[in-house]
Amino acid sequence: MNSSQPILSLKSVRKLFGPHAAVDDIEIDFHEGEFFTIVGPSGSGKTTLLRMLAGMDQPSSGDILLRGTRINDMPSNRRPTCMVFQSLALFPHRTVGQNIEFPLKIRGEDPERRKARALQLMALLRLPESYYGKNVMKCSGGERQRVALARALAYDPEILFFDEPLSAIDYKLRKTLEKELKDIHRETKKTFIYITHSLEEAMVMSDRIGVMREGKLVQVGTPHEIYTSPKTRFVSEFVGDVNVIAVSKGPRSVLLGDDGKRTFKPPQMPKDFSKGHLVVRPEYLRFLKRASEADNALEGRLYNEYALGSRIQYQVRVGENVFVVEKLRQQPFTGKLDDKVMIGWDANDAILVTD
Amino acid sequence: MSQGLRSALPVILFLLAGFAAPLIAVTWFSFMPARTFAFAGTPTLANYATILESTSYISFLWSLGLAALTVFLLAIITYPVAYGLVRVFGRWSTLVTLLFTIPLFVSENVRLYGWVLFLIKNGLLLGSLKSIFGVEPESILFTLPAIILGMVYVYLPFMLFPMTLGISMVPQDTRDAAADLGASRLQVFREVELPLSMPGILIGCLLTFVLAVGAIAEAKVLGGQQIIPIIHDIEIAFTYAQNWPLGAALSVLLMLVVGALVLLVLRRFDLDVVLGRR
């Protein structure tokens, strides 16, 4: 087998609903064994895209290639892929065991081998053996999650799709399940394609992330790349709280603020840059005593502070603009609310994005 | 008396007076001496003995048999329609539903006489056949098939609506998931769709069975009294024969038989289990 050949590739795939393109000209290769997460807000077309990959919808144009073979019209029951649904779509009239064995039963395997495989998968997913005969609707949210994954694995697919299966689960359990899922990925070495609206979730699990917006894939990269070098304001804002300053190219390679007066020392500026946004993450902003302590400085007023667990976030108002600064809990800022404060950042800690 | 019980009291009294009392009255009457009209007689089992010695069992069998056949035919005929209403017809569903509902606004007897006019010799169907094609087949009116036709026709909506509800309760995701796990369309139907819509199907079957056991107009109007269902026997006992205790005893027996059958089905297919609640 040619190892460089992608397991799944999309060639300018579009999906039209009337005149509206829910998925617009997507071009991407998924590699064998990777954990790829597609992130986007609701309505960005990610579920539509996934349904086409799984064979539940057909693209309006473009091609879906599985190891180089066009599979646009192959129905989902013949594709070597399997999906874990947002609703999990467990069979409520079946036990945990029967749910997991479903694909094996469909394939006509004999009951003994089915049961052996189901128990094996239950062990992998840390479901107690006694759950085999339990009604699946009596399981807790996290257990159902595992049953759904076990059922998908029982199908022995080459690619597993996940349609936001963790979105309805409370925060603490979700964090555990995210890590478990990544462990399962390691264990099974299968290709995982996951969609979520939470970039935080994507960061934890993925080898690569693709960010979708209005039907288009706007950036693809490793979690590190997406976090440290977002190409657009949209991607940068997706990661969490960021400070965004509208800027344009000023004279002598400085950036001009949108008030036309303030100037900023830029990070490396692309040659063709004319206007865009300067993005500074809250952890790169610091409180200054003197303006000279950082490349860029702004004066404002401390408006409020929020405890975020390990960090504390401060809201600073500079004229009309609102900035957020984050500090570790162990080293809090000592200023009082409504104090005049100075904040600043070094040129290379900011990111310059277009649009 | 607790707050809850006090609040429920009006409903309890209403149900006791409107629901339990008539049942108790009928049951009590069935133990009264034959051809009496008072509650005060000495209780006796004579009415039940009379029934066992009579040929009433034939009427019982006809009623139960016709009801069972009606339910069976309805299940086969209605499932595709219900399936279509939920999955296929789309925006036409409303229209189709209306077509099945509107006849319910017309009295059952009037509709059955409509069938008489349609089926009778020289009527709408046979008269047209005769004048257009010159053929003159036998009319099925006043035969067993006509009774069955009438019953299927009258009770169809009562099967259709619970069934439609049952099918619409099958989540699209579970069907997609079954297909995604390799199931063919037939397997999706057999393994997921049918069992998950079973509550609706069962409720439809029970409802139409209970209604059809109580059918009388179809046999009278379309059957020309070729067949005497048990309800007809009961009616005769209460009216022409003026033997209320006998009628009451027949009613009690019918309730017992139907009740036992319903319980048997409900035990076999526990609705909670079918619905996945247990």
Interface residues (C-beta under 8 A of the other chain):
Chain A: A54 G55 M56 P75 S76 N77 R78 T81 C82 M83 F85 Q86 S87 A89 L90 F91 P92 H93 F102 P103 K105 I106 R107 N135 V136 M137 R151 A152 Y155
Chain B: P171 D173 T174 D176 A177 A178 A179 D180 L181 G182 A183 S184 Q187 E191 V192 P195 L196 V273 V274 L275 G276 R277 R278
